[in-house]
Amino acid sequence: MKRARAILVPAGLALAAGLTASAALAQGAAPGGVTGVPGLDALLPPGNGAASGRIIQLVALLTVLSLAPGLLVMVTSFTRFAVAFSFLRSGLGLQSTPANLFLVSLALFMTFYVMAPTFDRAWNEGVKPLQENRISEEEAFGKIVDPFREFMTQHVRPKDLQTFTDLASRTFPKAEAGEKIDLRILIPAFMISELRRGFEIGFLIVLPFLVIDIIVSTIVMSMGMMMLPPTVISLPFKVLFFILIDGWNLLVSGLVRSFF
């Protein structure tokens, strides 16, 4: 009985407090009611879209944050770095060394290094003026996108861009001379170009390791050691070769220079 009373008494007090607050809000919303309690009309004045605009901005911000990894892959240099590092690990014959976390983190920081001028320009020309209420959301969107558009235009392959332009000629309006390229055409063309360049760099990375594998396999077969996997012997030689030529420095510096 005491336990039931201990539960019911606080519940009754909370219910009474809720009813009192509801009545106060109702009186505040009605003409001549209690002053100092804002009603719904005060929060959303008729003819003013400020609150709804803030809600839309919040939803847009959450959407952008959820799509940030995809946007990073689509409009930056991340693809080329990630593909090259994956080919390097495959060429060395290592299954989990370096770990995926390390390779992705290295590709991410190298992307920030390469894209720093683009990020700074988008921040100074678009995001910062928007936060200071100097420009509208529509104008800020154009100023934020333009640096990335210029970056993609500089590094997209003309053949890929022309391919997507021809494919979109029936759907999208034809761009006039001097107009900006539609992002729906530019982004997939840029991604295809980055994949192609990444595979080209990956081929050059794997080629010397392939030569080492072939030499080791020939020696092992000529010695009659059929049961010995050649990769067991070639792996130390490939790692030693990569260390002696200072491979990480050559690879990273070459990838960065490919964007400048």
Secondary structure as UniProt FT lines:
FT   HELIX           2..29
FT   TURN            31..32
FT   TURN            35..36
FT   HELIX           40..43
FT   TURN            46..47
FT   HELIX           50..66
FT   HELIX           68..75
FT   HELIX           78..92
FT   HELIX           100..114
FT   HELIX           116..122
FT   HELIX           123..127
FT   HELIX           128..131
FT   TURN            132..133
FT   HELIX           137..155
FT   HELIX           158..167
FT   TURN            168..171
FT   TURN            177..178
FT   HELIX           183..222
FT   TURN            223..224
FT   TURN            226..227
FT   HELIX           230..244
FT   TURN            245..246
FT   HELIX           247..257
FT   TURN            258..259
//
